[in-house]
Amino acid sequence: MAKKMNTITGVAALALVFGAAPAFAQYGGSSGTTRQPQGRQQDSTTSQDNTDTNSANTKSSADENFAKKAAQGGMAEVKLGQLAEQKGASPEVKSFGRRMVQDHSKANNQLKDVTSPENIPLPNELDKSDQATYDRLSKLSGDAFDREYARDMVKDHSNDVSEFQKEAKNGKDESIRKFAAQTLPTLQNHLDQARQMEQAVNRSPNSGPNGNSNATANTGYGSNSGTGYPTNNRTNPGTTSGNSPSQ
């Protein structure tokens, strides 16, 4: 009888042991479930970090793109300014072109000083649009050149002022943003003078086929350009501004 009782007791004990296993397994699963949100929280944190990194890269890329476009635009203004000195018929166009060479050469050097420490590569040649403009204007001379050049300068500087205003306000790279803010007043002054130049060359109805404007138009604009345009020699001695083909 005692032997039988011992057998029953042993079976009961085994049942308890094996019956508890699912319970422990279930608790283990429950514990795993409890830790799962913590794992998701880590994944969420990692995802947020990646989002912040991508956002920072986008901001940096926007500043870099602005710097590259500004460099290309500056180069174009220098080359077109040199062309205006050579081919322009009116003193207003020649004087404006000379200032473009001076001011944009200076701005280009300042931009290089800003981007060089940040290892931002700047283009060293014109883009296709600016090259097409240069090629088109290089085929003109006299009054026709003056009018086309003046029109292009108003359009270009309107766009430049808009782009520099955006960068000065929204730029994330401090050095590039400061460059935009410091250069902006000069570009606004360029735009004002370009508009004056356009008015001057368009109010010359007696211009001959060789682009020789009448004396009244030159004198009328000359009173404004005496203070609006610098008369000092340009900084690039390699550019020929003397004997214009149209003179």
C-alpha positions in Angstrom: 0.0 0.0 0.0 2.8 2.3 0.9 4.6 1.5 -2.3 1.5 2.4 -4.2 1.1 5.7 -2.5 4.8 6.5 -3.2 4.1 5.8 -6.9 1.1 8.1 -7.0 3.0 10.8 -5.2 5.8 10.5 -7.7 3.4 10.7 -10.7 1.8 13.8 -9.2 5.2 15.5 -8.7 6.1 14.8 -12.3 2.8 16.2 -13.5 3.5 19.4 -11.5 6.9 19.7 -13.1 5.8 19.2 -16.6 2.7 21.2 -16.2 4.7 24.1 -15.0 6.9 24.2 -18.1 4.2 25.8 -20.3 3.6 28.3 -17.6 7.3 29.2 -17.5 7.4 29.3 -21.3 4.4 31.5 -21.4 5.9 33.8 -18.9 9.1 33.9 -20.9 7.1 34.8 -23.9 5.3 37.5 -21.9 8.6 38.8 -20.7 9.8 38.9 -24.3 6.7 40.8 -25.2 7.3 43.3 -22.4 10.8 43.9 -23.7 9.6 44.3 -27.3 8.4 47.9 -27.0 11.9 48.7 -25.7 13.4 47.3 -28.9 10.9 49.2 -31.0 11.9 52.4 -29.1 15.5 51.8 -30.0 14.6 51.3 -33.6 12.5 54.5 -33.5 15.5 56.4 -32.0 17.8 55.1 -34.7 15.3 56.0 -37.4 15.0 59.6 -35.9 18.8 59.8 -35.9 18.9 58.8 -39.6 16.2 61.4 -40.4 18.2 64.1 -38.6 21.3 63.1 -40.4 19.6 63.1 -43.8 18.1 66.5 -43.0 21.5 67.9 -42.1 22.9 66.6 -45.4 20.1 68.2 -47.3 20.7 71.5 -45.7 24.4 71.3 -46.4 23.7 70.3 -50.0 21.5 73.3 -50.5 24.2 75.7 -49.3 26.8 73.9 -51.5 24.5 74.1 -54.6 24.1 77.9 -53.9 27.8 78.4 -53.7 28.4 76.5 -57.0 25.7 78.5 -58.8 27.1 81.8 -57.4 30.5 80.9 -58.6 29.3 80.1 -62.1 27.2 83.3 -62.2 30.1 85.4 -61.0 32.4 83.9 -63.8 29.7 84.7 -66.3 29.4 88.3 -65.2 33.2 88.8 -65.5 33.4 87.3 -69.0 30.3 89.2 -70.2 31.7 92.4 -68.6 34.9 92.0 -70.5 32.9 91.5 -73.7 30.9 94.7 -72.9 34.1 96.7 -72.6 35.3 95.4 -75.9 32.1 95.5 -78.0 29.9 98.1 -76.3 29.1 101.2 -78.2 27.9 103.5 -75.4 30.0 104.6 -72.5 27.3 103.4 -70.1 27.7 99.8 -71.3 31.5 100.0 -71.2 31.5 101.4 -67.8 29.0 98.9 -66.5 31.0 96.1 -68.0 34.1 97.4 -66.3 32.3 97.4 -62.9 31.1 93.8 -63.5 34.7 92.7 -63.9 35.8 94.5 -60.8 33.0 93.6 -58.4 32.4 90.0 -59.5 36.1 89.2 -59.6 36.3 90.3 -56.0 33.2 88.4 -55.0 34.5 85.2 -56.7 37.7 85.4 -54.7 35.7 85.9 -51.4 33.6 82.9 -52.2 36.7 80.8 -52.8 38.0 81.9 -49.4 34.7 80.8 -47.8 34.3 77.4 -49.5 38.0 76.3 -49.5 38.1 75.4 -45.8 34.9 73.4 -46.2 36.3 71.5 -49.2 33.5 72.6 -51.5 34.6 72.3 -55.1 33.6 75.3 -57.2 33.2 75.1 -61.0 35.8 76.7 -63.2 33.9 77.1 -66.4 30.6 78.5 -67.5 27.4 76.4 -67.6 25.7 75.8 -70.9 23.2 78.6 -70.5 25.8 81.3 -69.7 28.0 80.0 -72.5 25.1 80.3 -74.9 24.5 83.9 -73.8 28.2 84.7 -74.3 28.3 83.2 -77.7 25.1 85.0 -78.8 26.4 88.4 -77.5 29.8 87.9 -79.0 28.2 87.9 -82.5 26.6 91.4 -81.9 28.1 94.8 -82.0 27.2 98.4 -81.5 23.7 99.4 -80.6 22.4 95.9 -81.0 25.0 94.6 -78.5 24.2 97.4 -76.0 20.5 96.7 -75.9 20.9 92.9 -75.6 23.6 93.2 -73.0 21.5 95.6 -70.9 18.4 93.4 -71.1 20.4 90.4 -70.0 22.0 92.2 -67.1 18.6 93.3 -65.8 17.3 89.7 -66.0 20.4 88.1 -64.5 20.7 90.5 -61.6 17.0 90.2 -60.8 17.6 86.4 -60.5 20.8 86.9 -58.5 19.2 89.2 -56.0 16.4 86.7 -55.4 18.7 83.8 -54.9 21.1 85.7 -52.6 18.1 87.0 -50.5 17.0 83.4 -50.0 20.4 82.2 -48.9 21.0 85.2 -46.6 17.7 84.4 -44.9 17.5 80.6 -44.9 21.1 79.4 -45.3 22.3 76.8 -42.8 26.0 77.1 -43.4 27.0 80.2 -41.5 30.0 81.2 -43.7 28.1 80.9 -46.9 25.0 82.6 -45.5 27.2 85.5 -44.4 28.8 85.7 -47.8 25.3 86.0 -49.4 24.3 88.7 -46.9 27.4 90.7 -47.5 27.3 90.5 -51.3 23.6 91.2 -51.6 23.8 95.0 -51.3 26.3 95.1 -54.2 24.0 93.0 -56.4 21.0 95.2 -55.6 23.1 98.2 -56.7 24.1 96.4 -59.9 20.4 95.8 -60.6 19.6 99.4 -60.1 22.4 100.5 -62.5 21.5 97.8 -65.0 18.0 99.2 -65.2 19.4 102.7 -65.7 21.7 101.4 -68.4 18.8 99.6 -70.2 16.7 102.9 -70.2 19.7 104.8 -71.6 20.4 102.5 -74.5 16.7 102.1 -75.3 16.1 105.9 -75.5 18.6 106.4 -78.4 16.3 106.4 -81.4 18.9 108.1 -83.6 21.5 105.4 -83.1 23.1 104.5 -86.4 23.8 101.0 -87.7 27.2 101.0 -86.1 25.7 101.7 -82.6 26.9 105.4 -82.3 24.4 106.9 -79.8 23.5 110.6 -80.2 25.1 113.1 -77.9 21.9 114.0 -76.1 21.4 110.4 -74.8 25.0 110.1 -73.7 25.0 113.4 -71.9 21.7 112.7 -70.2 22.8 109.4 -68.8 26.3 110.6 -68.1 25.1 112.9 -65.4 23.8 109.8 -63.6 26.6 107.5 -64.4 29.2 109.9 -63.1 28.4 108.7 -59.5 26.7 105.4 -60.3 29.6 103.8 -62.1 33.2 103.8 -61.0 35.7 105.4 -63.4 38.8 103.8 -62.0 40.7 101.3 -64.1 39.4 97.7 -63.8 41.4 95.2 -61.8 42.0 92.8 -64.7 44.7 94.3 -66.8 44.6 91.4 -69.2 41.3 92.4 -70.7 41.3 94.8 -73.6 38.9 97.7 -73.0 40.4 100.1 -75.4 39.7 100.3 -79.1 36.2 99.0 -79.6 35.5 97.4 -82.9 32.4 99.6 -83.2 34.2 102.9 -82.7 
